[in-house]
Amino acid sequence: MKLDLKALALTCGIFWSALLLLVSLGDMVWPEYGGKILEIAASIYPGYRGPGGIGAAIIVTLYGLVDGAIGGFVFGWLYNTFVAKGAAASAPA
């Protein structure tokens, strides 16, 4: 069974960006919440400087959307590659 790369990329992008948005909003309400996750995101995403206001939450959310979509696409592509090689290897002669 092959994965739909577009659907997987969109799903991963939306999931990861929603997670980062919720953590960012949670950090605005409870400053001790999710700070370490946002510091890690700041070390990965250029232009994002860590926990801040709504602008910072939007920036990390957009980065998460792109990053998650790329990660989902690469994961699906690798999966489909290995499934195709496995099917070819197990095909009857």
Buried (B, 14 or more C-beta within 10 A) or exposed (E): EEBEBEEBBBBBBBBBBBBBBEBBBBBBEEEEBBBEBBEEBBEEBEEBEBBBEEEBBEBBBBBBBEBBBEBBBBBBBEBBEEEEEEEEEEEEE
